[in-house]
Structures are given as structure tokens and as C-alpha cells.
Amino acid sequence: MQGLMEKVGVEEETVKSGNKKDMWSPFRPATSEEKVIFQRIIDEYQSKFLEVVRAGRKNMTDSDLSTVKDGRVFTGTQAFRLHLVDELGYLNDAVQWAKAAVGVPKAQVIIYYRPGTYVDNIYSKSQGEALSWADRLQQGELLSQRPEPRFMYIWLP
């Protein structure tokens, strides 16, 4: 981004309340210190991920674990072979399993949709409204969707 901006004669100015507030800005190269900071965060999250996998997936071999820790995406079949999932199936399979697990074979499945979402099928996640990230953040939507603790990096110029 920085090279393109120089090429077309656009300059960026940042106003911030702390010297790290614009870390990883696309308008300038990251400093060595910023790279170290982000790498430590990433390493911590990978370590936590591996702890969770080791605790929950006792049947994983060290080879399986070394394969999953590099950050790649897996198909369902690959995840099954690596012992990341117990079985493969579709939504109907999961519903049938849940009914059997709780002993209610005639349970009715009710699907709730968020207002404004596209509801053509259960897998659809398209938003009905066209809102920018800034609009969604301002409305509290991004922060309220998932109330659990999580790492978020939001940069809004």
C-alpha cells in the first residue's frame, strides 16, 4: 500500500494516543519491535490451541499434531484422518445424533435467524444489510456477536 500511495502522491498522517496504536498499518512497514509483539501473540494462541487439542484429542499422534499446528485448512476427511473430529456427516446426521444423545427421538428442530440475514438455507451467513465494518463496530454488532473472550485486531482509518 505504501508504494502505491507514493506512486500516486497520496500521503498518510496518523493521529494516535500511543506509539503502538497503528501497529500493522498498511500505510507503513512494520517495525522489528511490532513484528516481535505480534509474533508473541500468535505463538501464545498457537500454544493454547495445541493445549486444547492435546487435552481433547488423546488419540492424536505427535505426527498428527505437528501436521495440524502449521495453520493450514483441512477438509472434513482430512480432519477425520488426523483425529480432529470424531465422525463425518451433514446437518441431518448431527440432528439425528443430538436427538438420540438426549433420548428425544421426536424432538423438533427450530432454527432462529438474526434479523436482516439471508435465510435461504441454514448454511447461509450473508448479511441482509450492507454495512461497513465501521458501521457495524459503531452499532456494537461486531462486539456483541460473540461474547466470549477473543483476540480481535480492528484497524479503522
HELIX and SHEET records of a PDB file:
HELIX    1   1 GLN A    2  VAL A    8  1                                   7    
HELIX    2   2 SER A   32  GLY A   56  1                                  25    
HELIX    3   3 ASP A   62  VAL A   68  1                                   7    
HELIX    4   4 GLY A   76  ARG A   81  1                                   6    
HELIX    5   5 LEU A   91  VAL A  102  1                                  12    
HELIX    6   6 TRP A  133  GLN A  138  1                                   6    
HELIX    7   7 GLU A  141  SER A  144  1                                   4    
END                                                                             
